[in-house]
Amino acid sequence: MIPRIYIPGDSGALALGAEKVARAIAKELAERGIEAKIVRNGSRGAYFLEPMVEVATEKGRVAYGPVKSSDVKSLFDSGFLTGGHHKRWLGAPDKIPFLAKQTRLTFARCGINDPLSLDAYKSLGGLKGLQNAVAMAPADIVKQVTDSGLRGRGGAGFPTGIKWKTVLDTTSERKYIVCNADEGDSATFADRMIMEGDPFVLIEGMAIAGIATGATKGFVYIRSEYPHAVATMNKAVEIARKSGVLGVNVLGSPNAFDMEIRVGAGAYVCGEETSLLNSLEGKRGVVRAKPPLPAIQGLFGKPTVINNVISLASVPIIMDKGAAFYKDFGMGRSRGTIPIQIAGNVRNGGLFETAFGLTLGEIVDDIGGGTATGRPVKAVQVGGPLGAYFPRALFDTPFDYEEFAKRDGLIGHAGITVFDDTADMLKQARFAMEFCAIESCGKCTPCRIGSTRGVETIDRLAAGIEPEKNLALVTDLCNTMKFGSLCALGGFTPYPVMSSITHFPEDFKPAPARVAAE
């Protein structure tokens, strides 16, 4: 049998040198006269082990990592094509602790095969959900998604089935499915991983959403900073269209659904659904007032489902295995699995898909392995740049929408950024206000002006000017922004600011006092 060597083409792995490793392996194969097939798979998400090279042997796949181009010659000398031992040897990929502890439903195929091989996708269970969907009535599809308990994985946590039912029940000659792939939050890369590593699962999920709601056209709005994802999705859509997965007769059924890839211009606020719609229509990316809801009057004034990548990519497993299967995972009202993205100052950075319910401490200490610097963890920000900072005292919080909300936090897109004890939380609070000021679309006063005044006030705090008065002013600004902003950019900026003040008050003392305390 011809050896198969798997080298990730995922942009995270490429950033760590995967392309150099691929070239070195191809060169070594040629020089040694060895016939082998190199497969550019996606990443499995264990980025602390990337580039992770895998070889298919008679006893199964064997992984090596993190591999450098300088390791390649010694890998061949060690017999890695047959699973030979080497200093980079990791053994069977699915037994690597970081991967073995996961419950992979949405990411079950990610990192396994060539992302652009539809045959490989089918061999691993792909298209079963869509096959079931084309044989069902739209209302029954919506009911199954509703009964599964799936909620929006983009951050809001709104029940997906309710959104779909609203579009289904709204009469219109034209409806749309819009996938929000404008993944702009810090420490988030789940959307990118799916689009680069398993694009057909997103296409399948969008086709199911179209059939369920009567929409015949879909758009994937991808941030411009994701060129590899854009290229992969474009190729995957073309393959799906040629194979009858998309088109006037989806999988040979009477249902029609087609889709296009659109690229954003880099505005963070276009991650907000109404700003995204404006951008898709060729307008300036500013927030729309609600009502009307996009489900009633969305893209081009028509009923529109707007879902995040992970929400849509989770639908095929629900339509394949059933609502009860998916709902069996999780806790409370947070059902199914969540791809937790662990980043920042952490030893084991990567994507960890698991059922809702792990505590924050388990995620940071056990799975993440603590800080990369070896220093104590001071704070963990959950939910991107607008998420709250949690101190170790709150590490018993279960990863669940309602449990985080009880402690004034957000799960958001499930990105986690770890900070050690050298972090200055006053500077982090200032960064949140500055980020909001820079990224604000400018439509509403609380966000546009409040964030700018927030930066100025925190600067006065840092300088030790009237600390009590300025601390009260920051709190008042946050209250105004939280309840007066049109969208989550201004409305959620108070979370990182107020959590920093609440949990790390020592960092907000006047400069001389802070120095004395240190």
MIGUTI-718790 format. One record per residue (C-alpha): residue in three letters; x, y, z. Coordinates in steps of 0.25 Angstrom, whole numbers, m for minus. Example, Ala and Ser with C-alpha at 12.3 -4.5 7.8 and 13.67 -1.06 7.14 Angstrom:
BEGIN
{'Ala'; {49; m18; 31}}
{'Ser'; {55; m4; 29}}
//
This chain:
BEGIN
{'Met'; {0; 0; 0}}
{'Ile'; {5; 14; m3}}
{'Pro'; {7; 22; 10}}
{'Arg'; {m2; 34; 12}}
{'Ile'; {4; 45; 20}}
{'Tyr'; {m5; 56; 26}}
{'Ile'; {0; 70; 27}}
{'Pro'; {m10; 81; 31}}
{'Gly'; {m12; 92; 21}}
{'Asp'; {m20; 100; 32}}
{'Ser'; {m15; 114; 33}}
{'Gly'; {m12; 112; 48}}
{'Ala'; {m3; 101; 45}}
{'Leu'; {3; 109; 33}}
{'Ala'; {6; 120; 42}}
{'Leu'; {14; 110; 50}}
{'Gly'; {22; 105; 38}}
{'Ala'; {14; 94; 32}}
{'Glu'; {17; 98; 18}}
{'Lys'; {32; 97; 20}}
{'Val'; {30; 83; 26}}
{'Ala'; {21; 79; 14}}
{'Arg'; {32; 84; 5}}
{'Ala'; {43; 77; 13}}
{'Ile'; {35; 64; 13}}
{'Ala'; {32; 64; m2}}
{'Lys'; {47; 67; m5}}
{'Glu'; {51; 55; 4}}
{'Leu'; {42; 46; m2}}
{'Ala'; {47; 49; m16}}
{'Glu'; {62; 48; m12}}
{'Arg'; {59; 34; m5}}
{'Gly'; {51; 30; m17}}
{'Ile'; {39; 27; m8}}
{'Glu'; {25; 27; m14}}
{'Ala'; {15; 33; m4}}
{'Lys'; {2; 42; m4}}
{'Ile'; {3; 55; 3}}
{'Val'; {m11; 59; 8}}
{'Arg'; {m13; 73; 13}}
{'Asn'; {m24; 71; 24}}
{'Gly'; {m29; 82; 33}}
{'Ser'; {m24; 83; 47}}
{'Arg'; {m30; 75; 59}}
{'Gly'; {m29; 87; 67}}
{'Ala'; {m17; 84; 76}}
{'Tyr'; {m9; 96; 72}}
{'Phe'; {2; 94; 83}}
{'Leu'; {5; 81; 75}}
{'Glu'; {5; 88; 61}}
{'Pro'; {10; 85; 51}}
{'Met'; {5; 71; 54}}
{'Val'; {8; 61; 43}}
{'Glu'; {1; 48; 43}}
{'Val'; {4; 35; 35}}
{'Ala'; {m6; 24; 32}}
{'Thr'; {0; 11; 35}}
{'Glu'; {m5; m4; 35}}
{'Lys'; {m8; m2; 50}}
{'Gly'; {m15; 12; 49}}
{'Arg'; {m11; 26; 48}}
{'Val'; {2; 31; 56}}
{'Ala'; {4; 45; 59}}
{'Tyr'; {17; 53; 61}}
{'Gly'; {18; 68; 66}}
{'Pro'; {21; 79; 66}}
{'Val'; {29; 75; 54}}
{'Lys'; {40; 85; 49}}
{'Ser'; {46; 84; 35}}
{'Ser'; {59; 81; 41}}
{'Asp'; {53; 68; 47}}
{'Val'; {49; 62; 34}}
{'Lys'; {62; 55; 31}}
{'Ser'; {62; 49; 44}}
{'Leu'; {48; 45; 43}}
{'Phe'; {50; 37; 31}}
{'Asp'; {63; 31; 37}}
{'Ser'; {54; 26; 49}}
{'Gly'; {44; 20; 40}}
{'Phe'; {32; 29; 42}}
{'Leu'; {25; 24; 30}}
{'Thr'; {22; 11; 38}}
{'Gly'; {20; 18; 51}}
{'Gly'; {35; 17; 56}}
{'His'; {38; 24; 69}}
{'His'; {45; 38; 69}}
{'Lys'; {46; 50; 78}}
{'Arg'; {33; 56; 72}}
{'Trp'; {25; 43; 73}}
{'Leu'; {11; 45; 79}}
{'Gly'; {5; 31; 76}}
{'Ala'; {m10; 30; 71}}
{'Pro'; {m16; 44; 69}}
{'Asp'; {m29; 40; 76}}
{'Lys'; {m21; 36; 89}}
{'Ile'; {m14; 49; 90}}
{'Pro'; {m20; 53; 104}}
{'Phe'; {m24; 67; 99}}
{'Leu'; {m32; 60; 87}}
{'Ala'; {m36; 48; 95}}
{'Lys'; {m44; 56; 105}}
{'Gln'; {m53; 63; 95}}
{'Thr'; {m67; 60; 90}}
{'Arg'; {m66; 63; 76}}
{'Leu'; {m80; 64; 69}}
{'Thr'; {m78; 77; 60}}
{'Phe'; {m63; 75; 58}}
{'Ala'; {m64; 60; 57}}
{'Arg'; {m57; 60; 43}}
{'Cys'; {m48; 73; 45}}
{'Gly'; {m34; 69; 43}}
{'Ile'; {m37; 55; 38}}
{'Asn'; {m37; 56; 23}}
{'Asp'; {m35; 65; 11}}
{'Pro'; {m45; 76; 13}}
{'Leu'; {m49; 77; m2}}
{'Ser'; {m51; 62; m4}}
{'Leu'; {m67; 60; m4}}
{'Asp'; {m64; 45; m5}}
{'Ala'; {m56; 46; 8}}
{'Tyr'; {m67; 54; 14}}
{'Lys'; {m78; 44; 11}}
{'Ser'; {m69; 32; 16}}
{'Leu'; {m69; 39; 30}}
{'Gly'; {m84; 41; 31}}
{'Gly'; {m86; 53; 23}}
{'Leu'; {m99; 57; 16}}
{'Lys'; {m107; 47; 24}}
{'Gly'; {m114; 59; 31}}
{'Leu'; {m117; 66; 17}}
{'Gln'; {m122; 52; 12}}
{'Asn'; {m132; 51; 23}}
{'Ala'; {m136; 66; 22}}
{'Val'; {m140; 65; 7}}
{'Ala'; {m150; 54; 11}}
{'Met'; {m156; 62; 22}}
{'Ala'; {m166; 74; 23}}
{'Pro'; {m160; 87; 26}}
{'Ala'; {m168; 89; 39}}
{'Asp'; {m163; 75; 43}}
{'Ile'; {m148; 79; 41}}
{'Val'; {m151; 92; 49}}
{'Lys'; {m157; 84; 60}}
{'Gln'; {m145; 74; 61}}
{'Val'; {m135; 86; 62}}
{'Thr'; {m144; 93; 72}}
{'Asp'; {m145; 80; 80}}
{'Ser'; {m130; 78; 80}}
{'Gly'; {m128; 90; 89}}
{'Leu'; {m118; 96; 79}}
{'Arg'; {m115; 111; 82}}
{'Gly'; {m107; 121; 74}}
{'Arg'; {m93; 118; 76}}
{'Gly'; {m89; 132; 71}}
{'Gly'; {m91; 138; 85}}
{'Ala'; {m105; 142; 87}}
{'Gly'; {m110; 128; 90}}
{'Phe'; {m123; 130; 84}}
{'Pro'; {m131; 117; 81}}
{'Thr'; {m128; 113; 66}}
{'Gly'; {m141; 106; 64}}
{'Ile'; {m149; 119; 68}}
{'Lys'; {m142; 127; 58}}
{'Trp'; {m144; 117; 47}}
{'Lys'; {m159; 116; 50}}
{'Thr'; {m161; 131; 49}}
{'Val'; {m155; 131; 35}}
{'Leu'; {m163; 118; 31}}
{'Asp'; {m176; 125; 36}}
{'Thr'; {m173; 138; 29}}
{'Thr'; {m179; 138; 15}}
{'Ser'; {m170; 143; 4}}
{'Glu'; {m166; 140; m11}}
{'Arg'; {m152; 140; m6}}
{'Lys'; {m144; 136; 6}}
{'Tyr'; {m129; 136; 10}}
{'Ile'; {m120; 128; 19}}
{'Val'; {m108; 136; 23}}
{'Cys'; {m96; 130; 30}}
{'Asn'; {m88; 140; 39}}
{'Ala'; {m74; 136; 38}}
{'Asp'; {m69; 149; 42}}
{'Glu'; {m61; 143; 53}}
{'Gly'; {m55; 156; 59}}
{'Asp'; {m54; 152; 74}}
{'Ser'; {m40; 150; 80}}
{'Ala'; {m37; 136; 84}}
{'Thr'; {m47; 130; 74}}
{'Phe'; {m44; 121; 62}}
{'Ala'; {m55; 111; 62}}
{'Asp'; {m62; 116; 50}}
{'Arg'; {m49; 117; 42}}
{'Met'; {m45; 103; 46}}
{'Ile'; {m58; 98; 40}}
{'Met'; {m57; 105; 28}}
{'Glu'; {m43; 101; 25}}
{'Gly'; {m44; 87; 31}}
{'Asp'; {m58; 82; 28}}
{'Pro'; {m65; 92; 19}}
{'Phe'; {m76; 82; 14}}
{'Val'; {m82; 81; 28}}
{'Leu'; {m85; 96; 27}}
{'Ile'; {m91; 95; 13}}
{'Glu'; {m99; 83; 17}}
{'Gly'; {m104; 91; 29}}
{'Met'; {m108; 103; 21}}
{'Ala'; {m115; 94; 11}}
{'Ile'; {m123; 88; 22}}
{'Ala'; {m127; 102; 27}}
{'Gly'; {m131; 106; 13}}
{'Ile'; {m140; 94; 12}}
{'Ala'; {m146; 96; 26}}
{'Thr'; {m150; 110; 24}}
{'Gly'; {m153; 111; 9}}
{'Ala'; {m140; 119; 6}}
{'Thr'; {m134; 116; m8}}
{'Lys'; {m121; 125; m7}}
{'Gly'; {m110; 126; 4}}
{'Phe'; {m98; 135; 6}}
{'Val'; {m86; 132; 15}}
{'Tyr'; {m80; 145; 20}}
{'Ile'; {m65; 143; 23}}
{'Arg'; {m56; 153; 29}}
{'Ser'; {m45; 158; 19}}
{'Glu'; {m34; 153; 29}}
{'Tyr'; {m38; 139; 26}}
{'Pro'; {m32; 137; 11}}
{'His'; {m30; 122; 13}}
{'Ala'; {m44; 120; 18}}
{'Val'; {m50; 128; 6}}
{'Ala'; {m42; 120; m4}}
{'Thr'; {m46; 107; 2}}
{'Met'; {m61; 110; 3}}
{'Asn'; {m61; 115; m11}}
{'Lys'; {m55; 102; m16}}
{'Ala'; {m65; 94; m7}}
{'Val'; {m77; 101; m12}}
{'Glu'; {m73; 99; m26}}
{'Ile'; {m71; 84; m23}}
{'Ala'; {m84; 83; m16}}
{'Arg'; {m91; 90; m28}}
{'Lys'; {m85; 80; m38}}
{'Ser'; {m89; 68; m29}}
{'Gly'; {m103; 72; m28}}
{'Val'; {m102; 76; m13}}
{'Leu'; {m106; 90; m17}}
{'Gly'; {m114; 94; m29}}
{'Val'; {m129; 94; m34}}
{'Asn'; {m130; 79; m29}}
{'Val'; {m123; 77; m16}}
{'Leu'; {m118; 62; m15}}
{'Gly'; {m128; 60; m26}}
{'Ser'; {m140; 65; m18}}
{'Pro'; {m150; 76; m23}}
{'Asn'; {m143; 86; m13}}
{'Ala'; {m135; 97; m19}}
{'Phe'; {m123; 103; m11}}
{'Asp'; {m110; 110; m16}}
{'Met'; {m100; 119; m8}}
{'Glu'; {m89; 129; m10}}
{'Ile'; {m77; 133; m2}}
{'Arg'; {m76; 148; 1}}
{'Val'; {m64; 155; 7}}
{'Gly'; {m65; 166; 18}}
{'Ala'; {m56; 178; 18}}
{'Gly'; {m50; 177; 32}}
{'Ala'; {m60; 184; 41}}
{'Tyr'; {m62; 177; 55}}
{'Val'; {m77; 183; 56}}
{'Cys'; {m81; 175; 44}}
{'Gly'; {m81; 163; 53}}
{'Glu'; {m94; 169; 58}}
{'Glu'; {m105; 163; 49}}
{'Thr'; {m111; 175; 44}}
{'Ser'; {m98; 182; 41}}
{'Leu'; {m94; 170; 33}}
{'Leu'; {m107; 171; 25}}
{'Asn'; {m104; 185; 22}}
{'Ser'; {m90; 181; 17}}
{'Leu'; {m96; 169; 9}}
{'Glu'; {m105; 179; 2}}
{'Gly'; {m93; 188; m2}}
{'Lys'; {m96; 199; 9}}
{'Arg'; {m88; 204; 20}}
{'Gly'; {m87; 194; 32}}
{'Val'; {m96; 201; 42}}
{'Val'; {m106; 195; 52}}
{'Arg'; {m120; 195; 48}}
{'Ala'; {m131; 198; 59}}
{'Lys'; {m140; 186; 62}}
{'Pro'; {m151; 184; 59}}
{'Pro'; {m153; 179; 49}}
{'Leu'; {m145; 166; 52}}
{'Pro'; {m136; 161; 41}}
{'Ala'; {m145; 148; 41}}
{'Ile'; {m157; 157; 36}}
{'Gln'; {m149; 167; 28}}
{'Gly'; {m135; 164; 26}}
{'Leu'; {m126; 163; 14}}
{'Phe'; {m131; 172; 3}}
{'Gly'; {m144; 173; 12}}
{'Lys'; {m147; 159; 11}}
{'Pro'; {m149; 148; 22}}
{'Thr'; {m135; 144; 26}}
{'Val'; {m128; 133; 35}}
{'Ile'; {m115; 138; 41}}
{'Asn'; {m107; 128; 48}}
{'Asn'; {m93; 126; 52}}
{'Val'; {m84; 116; 45}}
{'Ile'; {m84; 107; 57}}
{'Ser'; {m99; 107; 59}}
{'Leu'; {m101; 103; 44}}
{'Ala'; {m90; 93; 45}}
{'Ser'; {m96; 86; 57}}
{'Val'; {m109; 84; 49}}
{'Pro'; {m105; 72; 41}}
{'Ile'; {m102; 63; 53}}
{'Ile'; {m116; 67; 58}}
{'Met'; {m123; 63; 46}}
{'Asp'; {m114; 50; 45}}
{'Lys'; {m115; 45; 59}}
{'Gly'; {m128; 52; 64}}
{'Ala'; {m132; 63; 74}}
{'Ala'; {m131; 54; 86}}
{'Phe'; {m117; 49; 83}}
{'Tyr'; {m112; 64; 82}}
{'Lys'; {m120; 69; 94}}
{'Asp'; {m114; 57; 103}}
{'Phe'; {m101; 65; 104}}
{'Gly'; {m100; 78; 112}}
{'Met'; {m107; 84; 124}}
{'Gly'; {m119; 93; 128}}
{'Arg'; {m123; 100; 115}}
{'Ser'; {m109; 99; 109}}
{'Arg'; {m110; 86; 101}}
{'Gly'; {m101; 79; 91}}
{'Thr'; {m86; 82; 90}}
{'Ile'; {m78; 95; 90}}
{'Pro'; {m64; 97; 83}}
{'Ile'; {m56; 104; 94}}
{'Gln'; {m45; 112; 88}}
{'Ile'; {m33; 113; 98}}
{'Ala'; {m23; 124; 95}}
{'Gly'; {m14; 135; 101}}
{'Asn'; {m4; 131; 112}}
{'Val'; {m7; 117; 112}}
{'Arg'; {1; 104; 111}}
{'Asn'; {m8; 96; 102}}
{'Gly'; {m15; 105; 93}}
{'Gly'; {m25; 100; 83}}
{'Leu'; {m40; 96; 81}}
{'Phe'; {m46; 87; 91}}
{'Glu'; {m61; 82; 87}}
{'Thr'; {m68; 77; 99}}
{'Ala'; {m82; 76; 105}}
{'Phe'; {m86; 89; 113}}
{'Gly'; {m83; 87; 128}}
{'Leu'; {m68; 87; 130}}
{'Thr'; {m64; 97; 140}}
{'Leu'; {m55; 109; 136}}
{'Gly'; {m44; 103; 145}}
{'Glu'; {m44; 90; 138}}
{'Ile'; {m43; 96; 125}}
{'Val'; {m32; 106; 129}}
{'Asp'; {m24; 97; 138}}
{'Asp'; {m26; 82; 133}}
{'Ile'; {m29; 84; 119}}
{'Gly'; {m21; 97; 116}}
{'Gly'; {m10; 93; 125}}
{'Gly'; {m9; 106; 132}}
{'Thr'; {0; 118; 127}}
{'Ala'; {11; 116; 117}}
{'Thr'; {20; 125; 126}}
{'Gly'; {18; 116; 138}}
{'Arg'; {13; 128; 146}}
{'Pro'; {0; 127; 153}}
{'Val'; {m13; 130; 145}}
{'Lys'; {m18; 144; 149}}
{'Ala'; {m30; 145; 140}}
{'Val'; {m38; 138; 129}}
{'Gln'; {m46; 146; 119}}
{'Val'; {m57; 138; 113}}
{'Gly'; {m65; 143; 101}}
{'Gly'; {m55; 151; 93}}
{'Pro'; {m52; 166; 95}}
{'Leu'; {m65; 169; 100}}
{'Gly'; {m65; 157; 110}}
{'Ala'; {m64; 158; 125}}
{'Tyr'; {m51; 155; 133}}
{'Phe'; {m52; 144; 143}}
{'Pro'; {m42; 143; 155}}
{'Arg'; {m38; 129; 160}}
{'Ala'; {m49; 131; 171}}
{'Leu'; {m60; 129; 160}}
{'Phe'; {m53; 117; 153}}
{'Asp'; {m64; 108; 159}}
{'Thr'; {m74; 114; 149}}
{'Pro'; {m79; 103; 139}}
{'Phe'; {m78; 106; 124}}
{'Asp'; {m93; 109; 122}}
{'Tyr'; {m100; 121; 117}}
{'Glu'; {m109; 124; 129}}
{'Glu'; {m98; 120; 139}}
{'Phe'; {m88; 131; 133}}
{'Ala'; {m99; 141; 132}}
{'Lys'; {m102; 139; 147}}
{'Arg'; {m88; 144; 150}}
{'Asp'; {m88; 155; 140}}
{'Gly'; {m81; 148; 129}}
{'Leu'; {m83; 143; 115}}
{'Ile'; {m79; 131; 108}}
{'Gly'; {m80; 138; 94}}
{'His'; {m73; 130; 83}}
{'Ala'; {m66; 122; 94}}
{'Gly'; {m52; 128; 93}}
{'Ile'; {m44; 128; 105}}
{'Thr'; {m32; 137; 107}}
{'Val'; {m23; 134; 119}}
{'Phe'; {m14; 144; 126}}
{'Asp'; {m4; 142; 137}}
{'Asp'; {m1; 150; 149}}
{'Thr'; {7; 161; 142}}
{'Ala'; {m6; 166; 135}}
{'Asp'; {m10; 180; 138}}
{'Met'; {m25; 180; 138}}
{'Leu'; {m26; 195; 138}}
{'Lys'; {m19; 194; 124}}
{'Gln'; {m29; 183; 120}}
{'Ala'; {m41; 191; 124}}
{'Arg'; {m35; 203; 116}}
{'Phe'; {m33; 194; 104}}
{'Ala'; {m48; 190; 104}}
{'Met'; {m52; 204; 103}}
{'Glu'; {m42; 208; 93}}
{'Phe'; {m46; 195; 84}}
{'Cys'; {m60; 200; 85}}
{'Ala'; {m57; 214; 81}}
{'Ile'; {m49; 209; 69}}
{'Glu'; {m59; 199; 64}}
{'Ser'; {m72; 206; 67}}
{'Cys'; {m80; 209; 55}}
{'Gly'; {m84; 222; 61}}
{'Lys'; {m99; 221; 59}}
{'Cys'; {m102; 222; 74}}
{'Thr'; {m97; 232; 84}}
{'Pro'; {m95; 223; 96}}
{'Cys'; {m85; 214; 88}}
{'Arg'; {m79; 225; 80}}
{'Ile'; {m77; 236; 91}}
{'Gly'; {m77; 227; 103}}
{'Ser'; {m65; 218; 99}}
{'Thr'; {m57; 231; 96}}
{'Arg'; {m60; 237; 109}}
{'Gly'; {m57; 223; 116}}
{'Val'; {m43; 224; 110}}
{'Glu'; {m41; 238; 116}}
{'Thr'; {m47; 235; 129}}
{'Ile'; {m38; 222; 131}}
{'Asp'; {m26; 230; 127}}
{'Arg'; {m29; 240; 138}}
{'Leu'; {m30; 228; 148}}
{'Ala'; {m17; 223; 144}}
{'Ala'; {m11; 236; 146}}
{'Gly'; {m17; 236; 160}}
{'Ile'; {m26; 248; 157}}
{'Glu'; {m38; 248; 166}}
{'Pro'; {m39; 233; 167}}
{'Glu'; {m52; 232; 174}}
{'Lys'; {m59; 242; 165}}
{'Asn'; {m54; 236; 152}}
{'Leu'; {m57; 222; 157}}
{'Ala'; {m71; 226; 159}}
{'Leu'; {m71; 232; 145}}
{'Val'; {m66; 220; 138}}
{'Thr'; {m77; 212; 145}}
{'Asp'; {m88; 222; 141}}
{'Leu'; {m82; 222; 127}}
{'Cys'; {m83; 206; 126}}
{'Asn'; {m97; 207; 131}}
{'Thr'; {m101; 216; 120}}
{'Met'; {m94; 208; 110}}
{'Lys'; {m100; 195; 114}}
{'Phe'; {m114; 199; 114}}
{'Gly'; {m114; 210; 103}}
{'Ser'; {m106; 205; 92}}
{'Leu'; {m113; 199; 79}}
{'Cys'; {m104; 187; 79}}
{'Ala'; {m95; 178; 86}}
{'Leu'; {m82; 185; 83}}
{'Gly'; {m86; 197; 92}}
{'Gly'; {m95; 188; 101}}
{'Phe'; {m85; 178; 104}}
{'Thr'; {m72; 187; 106}}
{'Pro'; {m76; 189; 120}}
{'Tyr'; {m74; 174; 123}}
{'Pro'; {m59; 174; 123}}
{'Val'; {m58; 188; 129}}
{'Met'; {m67; 186; 141}}
{'Ser'; {m62; 172; 143}}
{'Ser'; {m48; 177; 144}}
{'Ile'; {m52; 188; 154}}
{'Thr'; {m60; 178; 162}}
{'His'; {m50; 166; 163}}
{'Phe'; {m37; 173; 162}}
{'Pro'; {m39; 186; 170}}
{'Glu'; {m24; 187; 174}}
{'Asp'; {m21; 190; 159}}
{'Phe'; {m29; 203; 160}}
{'Lys'; {m23; 209; 172}}
{'Pro'; {m15; 222; 170}}
{'Ala'; {m1; 220; 164}}
{'Pro'; {7; 223; 177}}
{'Ala'; {m2; 213; 185}}
{'Arg'; {m1; 203; 174}}
{'Val'; {14; 203; 175}}
{'Ala'; {14; 203; 190}}
{'Ala'; {5; 191; 189}}
{'Glu'; {14; 183; 180}}
//
